[in-house]
Amino acid sequence: MIRISGSAIPSAAPKLANKPRLKTFHATMLVTRAEEWWVEAATPEEAQALLAAGIGQRASLGERVHVEVDEMVEDAG
Protein backbone atom coordinates (compact mmCIF):
# COMPACT_ATOMS: atom_id res chain seq x y z
CA MET A 1 0.00 0.00 0.00
CA ILE A 2 1.04 3.56 -0.70
CA ARG A 3 0.17 6.25 1.86
CA ILE A 4 -0.60 9.74 0.59
CA SER A 5 -1.70 12.40 3.08
CA GLY A 6 -2.77 9.82 5.61
CA SER A 7 -5.00 7.77 3.23
CA ALA A 8 -4.08 4.31 2.02
CA ILE A 9 -4.11 3.68 -1.74
CA PRO A 10 -3.52 0.15 -3.04
CA SER A 11 -0.41 -0.15 -5.17
CA ALA A 12 -0.99 -0.82 -8.91
CA ALA A 13 2.13 -3.04 -9.19
CA PRO A 14 0.55 -6.27 -7.86
CA LYS A 15 -2.42 -5.90 -10.21
CA LEU A 16 -0.15 -5.47 -13.25
CA ALA A 17 1.82 -8.59 -12.32
CA ASN A 18 -1.34 -10.73 -12.43
CA LYS A 19 -2.52 -9.56 -15.87
CA PRO A 20 -1.74 -11.90 -18.78
CA ARG A 21 0.47 -10.48 -21.52
CA LEU A 22 -1.66 -9.47 -24.49
CA LYS A 23 -0.86 -10.74 -27.98
CA THR A 24 -1.76 -9.33 -31.38
CA PHE A 25 -3.93 -11.42 -33.68
CA HIS A 26 -4.74 -10.73 -37.35
CA ALA A 27 -7.78 -12.27 -39.03
CA THR A 28 -9.30 -12.55 -42.46
CA MET A 29 -12.97 -11.69 -42.02
CA LEU A 30 -15.88 -12.51 -44.32
CA VAL A 31 -18.30 -9.57 -44.04
CA THR A 32 -21.71 -9.30 -45.71
CA ARG A 33 -23.23 -5.82 -45.92
CA ALA A 34 -26.59 -4.57 -47.11
CA GLU A 35 -25.44 -1.74 -49.40
CA GLU A 36 -27.48 0.72 -51.42
CA TRP A 37 -26.37 1.27 -55.03
CA TRP A 38 -27.72 3.29 -57.94
CA VAL A 39 -27.36 3.24 -61.71
CA GLU A 40 -28.94 5.11 -64.61
CA ALA A 41 -30.78 2.85 -67.06
CA ALA A 42 -33.77 2.86 -69.42
CA THR A 43 -35.58 -0.07 -67.79
CA PRO A 44 -35.53 -1.98 -64.47
CA GLU A 45 -34.16 -5.02 -66.32
CA GLU A 46 -31.28 -3.00 -67.75
CA ALA A 47 -30.58 -1.51 -64.30
CA GLN A 48 -30.51 -4.97 -62.74
CA ALA A 49 -28.14 -6.26 -65.45
CA LEU A 50 -25.80 -3.29 -65.00
CA LEU A 51 -25.75 -3.64 -61.20
CA ALA A 52 -25.15 -7.40 -61.44
CA ALA A 53 -22.16 -6.63 -63.71
CA GLY A 54 -20.73 -4.32 -61.05
CA ILE A 55 -21.56 -1.16 -62.93
CA GLY A 56 -23.07 1.56 -60.79
CA GLN A 57 -22.34 3.79 -57.84
CA ARG A 58 -22.55 2.88 -54.17
CA ALA A 59 -24.84 5.29 -52.34
CA SER A 60 -24.03 4.04 -48.82
CA LEU A 61 -21.75 1.46 -47.23
CA GLY A 62 -24.64 -0.13 -45.35
CA GLU A 63 -25.00 -2.18 -42.19
CA ARG A 64 -23.08 -5.38 -41.54
CA VAL A 65 -25.55 -8.24 -41.64
CA HIS A 66 -23.08 -11.11 -41.15
CA VAL A 67 -19.49 -11.38 -39.91
CA GLU A 68 -17.44 -14.59 -39.84
CA VAL A 69 -13.79 -15.21 -38.96
CA ASP A 70 -12.21 -17.05 -41.89
CA GLU A 71 -8.57 -17.37 -40.79
CA MET A 72 -6.65 -16.15 -37.74
CA VAL A 73 -2.88 -15.71 -37.37
CA GLU A 74 -0.93 -14.83 -34.22
CA ASP A 75 2.01 -12.41 -34.50
CA ALA A 76 5.33 -14.16 -33.86
CA GLY A 77 6.71 -11.17 -31.94
N, C-alpha and C positions, 0 to 999 in steps of 0.2 A: 504494500500500500504506500501511496505517496501522500504526505500531509502538506496541505497548502492552507495557510491562515487558520489552522486549528481544525479543518475538516478533512476527513479521510476520503481519498479518491482511489479507486482500484487501479492498479497499474495495467497498461495495455499490453505489456510484454508477454505475460502468460497466455493471453487470448490469442496473440499472433502465433505463438509457438504451436498451438493446437489446430490451427487452420491448415487444411491440406493445400499443397502447392497447386496452383491452377495451371492447366495446360491449354494450348491453343489447338482447336480442331477446325478443319476446313471441310466443307461438304458440298457436293453437287446436289442441288435441289430441283425437283420437278414441280413447277408452279403453274396452276391453271388459273387464268383470270377471265372475268367477264368484261370484255372491252367493248367500247362503242366506236364504230368506224363509220365513215361516210364516203360516198363516191357519187360522181355525176354520171347519169346514164339515161337513156331514152325510155327504158322499161324496167320493171322490177326484175325480170329474168336476166336482163343485161347487167343490172347492178349486182345481182347475186353471183353471176359468172365472173365479173370483175373482182369482187371481194374474195371469192374462192381462189382466184389466181394471185391474190396478194396485192392487187392494185387498189389503192384507196388511201385515205388518210385516217389516222387514229384520232378520234375526238377526245377520248379520255383513257387513262391507263386502266381503270376499273378496279374492282375489289378482287382480292384473292378468294377463290372458291375451293381450292384444294392445294395442299402443300404436302410433299412427300420427300423424305431423305432418300436419295438414290445411292450415294457413296460417301463415306466419311474417311478422312485421313488425319492422323495425328502428326503434328510437327515433331521433327526429330530433335529439335533444340530444346 
